[in-house]
Amino acid sequence: MTTPPYPGDIPPSRPPDPPTLSIVAFVCAALALLLCPILFGPAGIVFGYLANNKGEKYGKWAALASAVGLILGLALSLAVYNRT
């Protein structure tokens, strides 16, 4: 049996939310570098921006990593497809 809370008692705190949007943005950065930079690069930038606005610690770094993945992925795909 639990006791009722008294006035002024501090309720138990919730554990912090996991950085889900930052993780998704970093995965999109890796996929932009390896698979499809046109699709996954902008998606990672958007997810990183949303994570940063949500207050996640690595949101801006995930957006930056996605932008770098987009640029490097495009350069890599151009280098591979133009080898003849």
Residue pairs with C-beta under 8 A, 6 or more apart in sequence:
5 11
19 51
19 56
19 57
19 58
19 59
21 47
21 48
21 50
21 51
21 54
21 56
21 59
21 62
22 47
22 48
22 51
22 56
22 57
22 58
22 59
22 61
22 62
24 44
24 47
25 44
25 45
25 47
25 48
25 51
25 59
25 62
25 63
25 65
25 66
26 44
26 58
26 62
26 65
26 66
27 44
28 40
28 41
28 43
28 44
28 47
28 66
28 69
29 40
29 41
29 44
29 62
29 65
29 66
29 68
29 69
30 69
31 40
31 44
31 69
32 39
32 40
32 41
32 44
32 66
32 69
32 70
32 73
33 69
33 72
33 73
33 76
34 73
35 73
36 73
37 69
37 70
37 71
37 72
37 73
37 74
37 77
38 70
38 74
40 66
40 69
40 70
40 73
41 66
41 67
41 69
41 70
41 71
41 73
41 74
42 66
42 70
43 66
44 62
44 63
44 65
44 66
44 67
44 69
44 70
45 63
45 66
45 67
45 70
47 62
47 63
47 66
48 59
48 60
48 61
48 62
48 63
48 64
48 65
48 66
49 59
49 63
50 59
51 58
51 59
51 62
51 63
52 59
52 60
52 63
53 59
